[in-house]
Amino acid sequence: MAFKELLTCRDTSDTVTHGLSQEKIYPLEGLKEINDKARQLEASPAQMRPLIKTEYTFDNSEDLDPQMNVKEIPFSATELAKLKKDFSRSPKESETEYVWRVSLTGGDQIRLTEKEAEGYWGPGVFLTTGNNRAPWSLTQRAAYWAGGLNPLERGDPLAITGTTDQLVESVQKAACLQMMYDRKLQPHHESPMMMPVDPERMTPLIRGLPESLKPIGIQLQGKIQAMSQGERTRAMLEETVTSNHLQPGYKVWTWGR
């Protein structure tokens, strides 16, 4: 945003400093750190996603309502090979551990078509779903595949253990378990963290919480359980259709918040 405003004010450089709030002006050291992080993210397979090209077609110079065409450019064969190398299940992983790793290492951000997802992704893993409605995220595909297996066979835990510092990771693991149990492919739910919480799926999370946090988890579980399934569905619909998510009638408890 700072760069954008600098460009906007390029003809009045003597007033740029006054026109920008101080927190938007990064010192040189800060820019170097941000640039280094950006380069690390670019090198990470977790940031790979298809390019989306948008074209506007104008009938004439006065056309104020052009036709918009959006085209998704698929992954190249080289990119897909790298994805399969990084996101294939290893023989040492249980099916549940595999879904957790996919989600925690960037699978929520990588969306593939059925054609791109076909083929072998490790022992017993084929991530095609038969549903062509949308490009599904790698996490959705892995959860859908693992959801077809018996929970005992795939290695579902009785407790998701972790320290206080690993709390967010533990919550995401619990969300992945729900995605496997639900086995639903839903648009705009690329990450399990976007899903409304099923209080039953909180139990392994609560069992693994540090003792100091267990009462809070139990209290929150009871609060969500107190809402009927119909109320939870209504809350989700209201939040979806309300512009800018302005004060829906019911609180939507998602795994992300």
Protein Blocks (a to p, Z undefined) as FASTA:
>chain_A
ZZmmmmmmmmmmmlmmmmpcfklpccfklmmmmmmmmmmmmmpmklgccddddddddfbl
mlcbdcdddddddddfklmmmmmmmmcccfkbcfklmmmmmmmnopmmpccdfklmgcje
behiafbehiakbccdfklmmmmmmmmpcfklnopafbdcddfklmmmmmmmmmmmmmmm
nopacehilbfklpccdfklmmmmmmmpcfklmmmmmmmmmmmmmpcfklmmmmmmmmmm
pghhiaifbdcddfkZZ
